């Protein structure tokens, strides 16, 4: 994947397109690395430190979080034009979601070193990025907080646990 193609891809991503001028987009494109993840592979695990974020060029990924009750819950299926891993990379927090390739995924990898160079040239971008990340974090928090179980939910769990009694 050449630099012109990386530039074209990055210029369509709202996180960057609305904030970076042509010069900074070119710097980002020059530093981004083309990576391929086979279907079924893990791009990142919840709890890991973020060393990179990925702009998905082709393919689909599943995003999972661990809920307050400890269960694994799929929260999103993402594809071309979406970004994963940006929250951890930009804040230094551990990853709050796991991401797995549903299909083969072609992505652009953007590292902390690359973001440091961009932010050194345009520190005002922190405000732009933080507004977008705050919205995404609020959505993740909402999804991870499961509503209280209803009686029918609990009855379903009981039937599942005592499945040998309730065989049909």
trRosetta pair geometry for C-beta under 8 A, 3 or more apart (Angstrom, degrees):
i j d omega theta_ij theta_ji phi_ij phi_ji
1 5 5.1 -116 -169 85 83 131
1 6 6.0 100 139 -57 111 89
1 34 4.1 145 33 -86 122 144
1 57 7.8 -105 -112 -96 154 175
1 106 7.9 136 -54 177 139 121
1 108 7.9 -118 107 -88 155 91
2 5 5.2 95 59 11 70 102
2 6 7.2 -131 106 -4 36 91
3 6 5.5 -54 -146 38 36 113
3 7 6.2 40 154 -23 67 104
3 26 7.9 45 167 -158 115 73
3 29 5.4 99 -168 136 76 107
3 30 5.6 15 -133 -95 124 62
4 7 5.6 -52 -148 35 31 114
4 8 6.5 34 152 -20 64 103
4 29 7.9 60 -90 162 14 146
5 8 5.6 -50 -148 34 34 113
5 9 6.4 34 153 -18 65 105
6 9 5.7 -55 -149 37 32 111
6 10 6.2 26 157 -15 67 110
6 29 4.1 141 108 -156 103 88
6 30 7.8 161 87 -55 139 25
6 32 5.2 173 -168 70 132 123
6 34 7.3 -113 -82 -62 113 93
6 108 6.0 120 -139 -111 97 135
7 10 6.0 -58 -141 40 28 107
7 11 6.2 30 159 -25 64 109
7 25 6.1 89 -148 141 85 100
7 26 6.1 7 -111 -104 125 58
7 29 3.8 -13 -73 -93 71 166
8 11 6.0 -57 -147 31 26 112
8 12 7.3 19 156 -16 58 105
9 12 6.4 -69 -166 30 32 105
9 13 7.4 32 145 -29 65 105
9 55 6.6 131 142 125 114 134
9 57 5.7 -33 -137 -109 146 101
9 108 6.4 152 104 -26 139 138
10 13 5.6 -51 -157 18 45 117
10 16 5.4 -42 175 90 90 156
10 17 7.6 166 142 -63 59 79
10 25 5.8 165 108 -159 119 91
10 28 5.7 169 -173 108 161 121
10 29 5.4 -141 18 -77 141 88
10 32 6.8 -176 -65 -21 131 157
10 55 6.7 163 -97 18 71 179
10 108 7.0 -76 -68 77 95 168
11 16 7.4 -94 -101 104 29 110
11 17 5.4 86 -175 -103 46 99
11 25 5.7 50 -83 -164 85 147
12 17 6.3 16 -131 -60 7 142
12 81 6.2 -73 117 -122 113 104
13 16 4.8 44 83 30 104 103
13 17 5.8 156 67 -19 47 98
13 55 5.8 -69 -81 -132 150 128
13 81 6.5 -180 -95 -161 73 68
13 83 6.5 81 -157 -50 127 114
14 17 5.8 -55 -109 42 27 105
14 18 5.8 13 -167 -7 65 115
14 132 7.7 164 117 -120 103 140
15 18 7.7 -97 -178 35 4 96
15 19 7.2 -38 158 16 43 125
15 83 6.1 -16 3 -6 147 157
15 86 6.9 -103 -137 -128 165 161
15 129 7.1 52 -166 -114 96 77
15 132 5.8 163 -113 132 84 170
16 19 6.2 -93 -151 51 28 96
16 20 5.0 -16 -176 10 78 124
16 25 6.5 113 156 -107 115 89
16 28 6.5 -146 -145 98 141 173
17 20 7.1 -48 -97 43 15 89
17 25 7.7 46 -103 -99 52 130
18 128 7.2 -173 103 -163 98 131
19 122 7.9 145 156 128 94 143
19 125 5.3 95 167 -129 128 96
19 128 4.3 141 -108 133 131 163
19 129 7.4 46 -111 -52 176 74
20 24 4.0 -128 -160 94 100 116
20 25 4.7 133 118 -59 124 77
20 28 6.6 -27 -151 -8 168 138
20 118 7.2 -49 -107 -156 120 121
20 122 7.4 165 -115 46 68 162
20 125 7.4 26 -75 -107 73 136
21 24 5.4 87 51 16 68 100
21 25 7.0 -128 99 -6 31 93
21 122 7.9 164 10 -81 97 149
22 25 5.7 -55 -144 38 30 113
22 26 6.3 33 155 -22 64 105
23 26 5.8 -55 -153 33 29 112
23 27 6.7 30 149 -19 63 103
24 27 5.4 -46 -147 33 39 113
24 28 6.3 41 153 -19 66 103
24 118 5.7 87 -164 -139 108 91
24 121 6.2 -179 -100 96 105 135
24 122 6.0 -25 -89 -6 151 139
25 28 5.6 -54 -149 38 32 113
25 29 6.2 34 152 -20 66 106
26 29 5.7 -52 -144 37 31 112
26 30 6.3 33 155 -22 63 106
27 30 5.8 -56 -150 34 29 112
27 31 6.4 13 157 -7 64 112
27 117 6.5 -139 160 124 130 121
27 118 6.5 163 98 -88 125 80
27 121 7.4 102 32 15 169 160
28 31 6.1 -70 -148 44 28 101
28 32 6.1 36 156 -35 68 106
28 110 6.9 -6 -163 -120 96 122
28 114 6.6 91 -130 170 63 116
28 118 6.1 32 -75 -82 97 130
29 32 5.8 -45 -138 21 30 114
31 110 7.4 70 106 -131 99 73
31 111 7.6 -107 153 37 109 93
31 113 7.8 -144 -173 102 133 90
31 114 4.1 158 128 -117 139 114
31 117 7.0 154 -57 49 164 144
32 55 7.4 -22 -148 26 141 122
32 108 4.2 7 172 -178 129 113
32 109 6.5 150 -165 66 70 46
32 110 5.4 -34 -108 -81 89 79
32 114 7.0 91 -70 -147 56 165
33 108 7.0 137 65 -161 36 60
33 109 4.5 -25 63 57 93 105
33 111 7.8 35 7 -24 114 104
34 106 7.2 -14 -165 -170 90 92
34 107 7.9 152 -152 84 47 40
34 108 6.4 -34 -93 -103 50 63
34 109 7.7 -118 -29 11 4 88
35 54 7.2 -81 58 -122 124 114
35 106 7.6 162 86 -154 45 48
35 107 5.4 -23 66 67 91 87
35 108 7.6 132 20 -121 83 15
35 109 4.9 55 -8 -31 127 116
36 104 6.6 -3 -173 -179 99 99
36 105 7.0 159 -156 84 50 52
36 106 5.4 -19 -103 -101 79 67
36 107 7.7 157 -91 21 32 71
37 41 4.7 -143 -177 75 93 126
37 43 5.7 -47 -93 -80 165 88
37 59 7.6 179 62 113 92 166
37 101 4.4 -176 118 -56 116 144
37 104 7.0 168 85 -158 55 52
37 105 4.4 -1 54 56 102 103
37 107 6.9 16 -2 8 106 116
38 41 4.9 93 61 -21 75 121
38 101 6.6 144 94 83 33 150
38 104 5.8 -32 -135 -109 39 82
39 101 5.5 -132 -121 121 32 106
39 102 6.8 -26 -142 130 87 27
39 103 5.1 -33 -97 -150 106 27
39 104 5.2 -56 -41 -52 82 57
39 105 8.0 127 -81 -16 52 77
40 100 7.0 -17 -158 178 27 109
40 101 6.4 -33 24 76 23 91
41 100 7.0 175 92 -154 32 71
41 101 5.0 20 53 25 76 122
42 45 6.1 22 169 -60 137 86
42 98 6.8 -44 -148 -174 109 100
42 99 7.1 118 -164 82 63 55
42 100 5.3 -40 -103 -101 61 78
42 101 7.7 -129 -72 3 17 81
43 54 6.2 -83 -169 10 135 154
43 61 6.4 -20 -2 -130 139 141
43 84 6.3 64 110 100 147 141
43 85 7.3 -115 137 -46 113 125
43 99 4.3 -38 58 97 113 108
43 100 6.9 -168 8 -93 82 22
43 101 6.4 109 -40 -45 98 84
43 105 7.3 -39 -70 73 124 154
43 107 7.8 55 -125 7 132 162
44 48 5.9 -138 -168 57 85 134
44 50 7.3 11 -139 -107 144 77
44 84 7.0 -173 22 140 126 113
44 85 5.6 137 -24 -91 158 110
44 88 7.9 178 -179 39 151 150
44 95 5.3 -166 155 -124 121 163
44 97 7.7 62 96 93 110 69
44 98 6.5 -158 100 -140 64 47
44 99 5.0 37 44 33 87 101
45 48 4.8 92 67 -20 83 118
45 95 6.6 124 91 74 40 141
45 98 5.0 2 -133 -113 46 98
46 64 7.5 -91 -33 96 122 83
46 65 6.8 120 -94 -132 139 52
46 66 6.0 166 119 -5 168 105
46 94 7.7 65 176 141 53 102
46 95 5.4 -133 -123 107 34 95
46 96 6.2 12 -136 -175 92 19
46 97 5.7 -39 -85 -151 95 5
46 98 4.6 -67 -20 -45 87 84
47 94 5.3 -11 -153 168 31 132
47 95 6.3 -32 30 61 25 85
48 88 7.7 52 92 -178 73 163
48 94 6.5 145 72 -160 22 85
48 95 4.9 12 57 14 76 122
49 88 6.9 170 -169 174 39 119
49 92 7.7 -14 -152 -166 98 54
49 94 5.9 -63 -83 -109 53 66
49 95 7.4 -160 -96 -18 6 84
50 53 6.9 20 -175 -63 123 77
50 85 5.5 152 -138 -173 116 91
50 87 7.6 169 -45 82 160 56
50 88 2.9 140 -30 116 133 107
50 89 4.1 -111 138 -62 129 58
50 92 7.7 -135 48 -115 99 21
50 93 7.7 31 5 72 115 55
50 94 7.8 153 -19 -148 81 27
50 95 5.8 122 -63 -67 90 88
50 112 7.8 126 116 -60 84 106
51 89 7.3 -25 89 -107 6 91
51 111 6.6 -18 155 -138 72 87
51 112 6.5 -79 -157 -11 49 109
52 85 6.3 19 105 135 55 150
52 89 6.4 -4 175 -98 8 132
52 109 4.9 -7 -178 -168 141 96
52 110 6.3 144 -161 71 80 41
52 111 5.0 -41 -99 -94 88 62
52 112 7.5 -101 -80 -20 48 70
53 83 6.0 22 161 -178 117 102
53 84 6.7 -178 -161 91 77 42
53 85 3.8 -176 -118 93 64 97
53 86 4.4 59 -129 -77 152 58
53 88 7.9 159 -78 60 92 81
53 89 4.5 -103 -39 6 100 152
53 90 7.7 7 -39 -30 140 88
53 109 7.7 149 76 -153 36 52
53 110 5.2 -21 62 62 85 98
54 83 6.9 163 84 -152 47 58
54 84 5.3 -8 57 57 96 88
54 85 5.7 70 10 24 78 128
54 105 8.0 51 155 144 144 129
54 107 4.1 9 -173 166 110 145
54 108 6.8 148 -156 71 58 46
54 109 5.8 -25 -100 -97 78 59
54 110 7.5 178 -86 18 28 78
55 81 7.7 -21 -174 -145 89 21
55 82 7.7 168 -152 90 52 34
55 83 5.4 -26 -99 -98 64 81
55 107 6.0 152 72 -165 45 81
55 108 4.3 -5 52 51 104 102
55 110 6.9 57 -15 -15 99 114
56 59 6.4 -117 -164 66 107 83
56 61 6.5 -136 -91 -1 142 115
56 78 6.2 149 7 130 155 103
56 79 6.0 -144 121 177 141 25
56 80 5.8 -120 117 -98 95 27
56 81 6.9 -33 75 32 86 27
56 82 5.0 8 33 61 120 80
56 83 7.4 -155 3 -82 80 29
56 84 7.0 55 -38 -1 105 102
56 105 6.1 -64 -133 -161 97 109
56 106 7.7 99 -164 78 58 52
56 107 5.2 -42 -102 -101 45 97
57 80 6.3 5 168 -127 24 82
57 106 4.5 -58 68 105 110 95
57 107 5.8 180 5 -101 86 32
57 108 6.4 91 -44 -23 110 85
58 80 6.0 11 -97 -86 38 103
58 104 7.7 5 111 104 102 83
58 105 7.0 174 90 -149 59 42
58 106 4.3 30 44 38 97 108
59 79 6.8 -161 98 -137 36 76
59 80 7.7 120 38 -59 42 74
59 101 6.4 -18 160 -152 136 98
59 102 7.4 161 171 60 87 76
59 103 4.6 -155 -147 85 84 96
59 104 5.4 -119 -100 97 129 46
59 105 3.4 -147 90 -101 151 56
59 106 6.0 138 -6 14 114 62
59 107 7.8 -73 48 -48 121 86
60 77 6.0 5 -175 177 111 96
60 78 7.0 157 -154 82 61 40
60 79 4.8 -28 -99 -89 73 95
60 101 7.7 111 84 -164 50 57
60 102 4.3 -39 100 58 99 121
60 103 5.0 66 35 16 87 104
60 105 7.3 -125 44 -87 24 98
61 77 7.2 172 84 -155 43 53
61 78 5.2 -14 59 60 92 91
61 79 7.5 173 18 -78 69 46
61 82 7.9 -137 41 86 109 130
61 84 6.3 -55 86 -38 156 154
61 99 5.1 16 169 -176 132 98
61 100 6.4 157 -158 79 80 35
61 101 5.6 -49 -102 -102 81 43
61 102 6.0 179 -111 -2 20 88
61 105 6.0 29 -60 -88 98 148
62 74 5.6 -50 -173 -133 108 114
62 76 7.6 160 -157 89 45 52
62 77 5.7 -22 -101 -104 65 75
62 99 7.2 165 81 -150 45 52
62 100 5.2 -12 56 60 94 91
62 102 5.3 99 -27 -60 93 106
63 74 7.0 108 75 -158 50 65
63 75 5.4 -58 101 62 99 88
63 76 4.2 9 43 57 120 93
63 77 7.5 -156 14 -76 80 28
63 78 6.3 48 -24 -7 115 111
63 84 6.8 -162 -89 -120 116 120
63 97 5.1 10 -174 166 96 138
63 98 7.4 156 -155 80 49 46
63 99 5.3 -16 -102 -100 71 81
64 72 5.3 6 179 -175 127 95
64 73 6.5 151 -155 75 74 35
64 74 5.3 -45 -94 -93 79 54
64 75 6.8 142 -118 6 25 83
64 97 6.3 150 74 -165 39 82
64 98 4.8 -18 62 60 98 96
64 99 7.7 -179 21 -78 72 34
64 100 7.4 18 0 3 113 105
65 72 7.7 163 84 -151 30 52
65 73 5.8 -24 63 63 76 90
65 75 5.4 28 3 -22 106 132
65 96 6.4 7 -125 146 107 80
65 97 4.9 -54 -79 -104 81 83
65 98 7.7 169 -83 17 34 73
65 140 6.6 145 -77 -163 154 94
65 143 6.6 109 36 106 143 111
65 144 5.0 -84 129 -92 143 100
66 70 6.2 -12 -179 -144 104 35
66 71 7.2 160 -153 78 62 26
66 72 6.1 -36 -98 -94 66 57
66 73 7.6 131 -118 16 18 82
66 144 7.5 33 84 -141 42 108
67 70 6.8 -46 70 22 73 19
67 71 5.1 -2 34 56 114 79
67 72 7.8 -151 -1 -77 85 9
67 73 5.2 60 -44 -7 108 128
67 144 5.4 176 -122 -165 56 62
67 145 7.6 149 -157 -89 88 13
67 146 5.0 38 -173 -31 139 113
68 144 6.4 107 -33 147 78 85
68 145 5.8 38 -19 -117 129 54
68 146 6.2 -139 39 19 98 88
69 146 5.8 -35 -3 31 117 140
71 146 7.9 43 45 -47 115 150
73 143 7.2 -171 111 155 131 97
73 144 7.4 165 54 -113 131 53
73 146 7.7 173 -57 -75 157 109
74 77 7.4 20 172 -54 120 81
75 97 7.0 -88 38 -124 129 130
75 140 7.1 61 161 -123 166 69
75 143 4.8 75 -129 155 122 154
75 144 7.8 -32 -79 -61 140 69
77 102 6.9 15 -144 -26 102 154
78 82 3.8 -125 -174 98 115 163
78 84 6.4 162 66 -57 156 108
79 82 6.0 89 55 7 32 119
83 86 5.1 35 138 -34 124 125
84 97 7.9 -106 -157 90 100 123
84 99 4.9 83 177 -100 150 164
85 88 6.0 -59 -164 46 63 105
85 89 5.6 59 145 -23 86 115
85 95 7.0 -37 -122 -112 73 112
85 99 7.2 -87 -50 8 91 148
86 89 5.7 -65 -142 43 30 111
86 90 5.8 14 169 -10 70 116
86 133 6.8 -136 121 -97 106 102
86 136 7.8 58 75 67 114 168
87 90 6.5 -71 -147 42 19 99
87 91 6.1 -18 171 12 60 119
87 93 6.8 -41 141 60 90 116
87 95 7.9 112 77 -128 100 55
87 96 6.8 -41 96 23 142 108
87 133 5.6 139 -109 -149 76 107
87 136 6.4 -139 -71 102 116 127
87 137 6.4 129 -129 -75 134 93
87 140 7.9 -32 -54 -7 168 156
88 91 6.6 -75 -131 51 21 89
88 92 7.5 -61 -176 124 55 1
88 93 5.5 -107 -118 77 64 71
88 94 6.4 -27 -126 158 117 16
88 95 4.6 -38 -58 -82 155 62
88 96 7.3 179 -62 -1 103 73
89 110 7.5 93 161 97 164 90
89 111 7.9 -148 -148 -159 126 30
89 112 6.0 -153 -165 -76 88 80
89 115 6.8 133 148 -11 110 155
90 115 6.8 -133 -99 -174 76 160
90 129 5.9 -147 -155 159 152 134
90 133 6.3 -128 79 -80 142 153
91 133 7.1 161 -45 167 116 153
93 96 7.2 1 127 -37 120 101
95 98 7.4 93 130 -78 128 47
96 140 6.2 85 109 160 133 147
96 144 7.9 -68 166 -63 114 150
97 140 7.0 -109 -49 -135 119 128
101 104 6.7 25 169 -122 133 20
101 105 4.5 -129 -123 -6 112 117
110 114 5.3 -113 -165 78 75 141
110 115 6.6 84 153 -51 106 93
111 114 4.9 105 57 5 72 100
111 115 7.2 -137 102 0 42 87
112 115 5.6 -58 -148 41 35 109
112 116 6.2 43 152 -27 68 102
113 116 5.6 -48 -149 29 31 116
113 117 6.9 32 152 -19 61 101
114 117 5.9 -54 -157 31 33 111
114 118 6.7 30 149 -16 66 105
115 118 5.5 -54 -148 38 38 112
115 119 6.0 31 157 -14 71 108
116 119 6.0 -59 -141 43 28 105
116 120 6.1 34 156 -26 64 107
117 120 5.7 -51 -146 31 28 114
117 121 6.7 19 157 -11 60 107
118 121 6.1 -67 -158 40 29 105
118 122 6.5 -38 166 40 67 100
118 125 6.8 -44 139 53 100 163
119 122 6.7 -84 -131 69 29 62
119 123 5.8 60 177 -103 74 54
119 125 6.0 -123 -108 62 70 115
119 126 6.5 64 -139 -59 114 90
120 123 7.3 16 -126 -63 17 85
122 125 4.8 65 115 -22 103 111
123 126 6.1 -14 178 -7 62 111
124 127 6.1 -35 -178 21 61 111
124 128 7.4 58 133 -11 72 102
125 128 5.2 -53 -155 39 54 114
125 129 5.8 49 150 -18 80 105
126 129 5.9 -58 -144 43 29 108
126 130 5.9 29 159 -22 66 111
127 130 5.9 -55 -140 36 25 110
127 131 6.6 29 159 -22 60 104
128 131 6.2 -58 -157 29 27 109
128 132 6.9 17 153 -10 62 108
129 132 6.0 -63 -154 40 34 107
129 133 6.0 26 155 -15 71 113
130 133 5.7 -58 -139 43 32 109
130 134 6.1 39 159 -27 66 104
131 134 5.9 -50 -146 29 27 112
131 135 7.0 26 154 -16 59 104
132 135 6.0 -58 -158 34 32 110
132 136 6.6 27 150 -14 66 108
133 136 5.5 -55 -146 40 37 111
133 137 6.1 38 155 -22 69 105
134 137 5.8 -52 -143 36 30 110
134 138 6.4 33 156 -21 63 104
135 138 5.9 -54 -150 33 29 112
135 139 6.7 28 152 -17 62 106
136 139 5.8 -57 -153 36 33 112
136 140 6.5 33 151 -17 67 105
137 140 5.6 -53 -148 38 35 112
137 141 6.2 37 153 -21 67 106
138 141 5.7 -52 -146 36 30 113
138 142 6.4 33 153 -21 63 106
139 142 5.7 -53 -149 34 31 113
139 143 6.4 28 155 -16 65 107
140 143 5.8 -58 -147 38 31 109
140 144 6.1 26 159 -17 67 111
141 144 6.0 -57 -141 38 27 108
141 145 6.4 21 161 -16 63 109
142 145 6.3 -63 -150 36 26 105
149 153 4.2 -131 -162 87 90 133
149 154 5.3 102 139 -53 129 88
149 157 7.8 -22 -157 -9 148 136
150 153 4.7 104 51 1 71 101
150 154 7.2 -140 95 -1 40 86
151 154 5.8 -57 -150 39 34 110
151 155 6.2 37 151 -22 67 106
152 155 5.5 -48 -143 36 34 114
152 156 6.4 41 153 -23 63 102
153 156 5.7 -54 -154 33 30 114
153 157 6.6 29 149 -18 64 104
154 157 5.5 -51 -150 35 36 112
154 158 6.4 38 151 -21 67 102
155 158 5.6 -51 -148 34 33 113
155 159 6.4 34 153 -19 65 104
156 159 5.8 -53 -148 36 30 110
156 160 6.4 30 153 -18 63 108
157 160 5.7 -57 -149 38 31 113
157 161 6.2 29 155 -19 66 108
158 161 5.8 -57 -145 37 30 109
158 162 6.1 -5 165 15 67 110
159 162 6.5 -72 -138 59 24 85
159 163 6.9 67 152 -89 59 59
159 166 5.0 -40 -154 39 87 170
160 163 5.8 -1 -162 -62 34 101
162 165 4.5 -13 155 25 104 119
162 166 6.3 86 105 -6 87 103
163 166 6.1 -77 -142 53 35 93
163 167 6.9 67 159 -65 69 75
164 167 6.4 -13 -156 -29 33 109
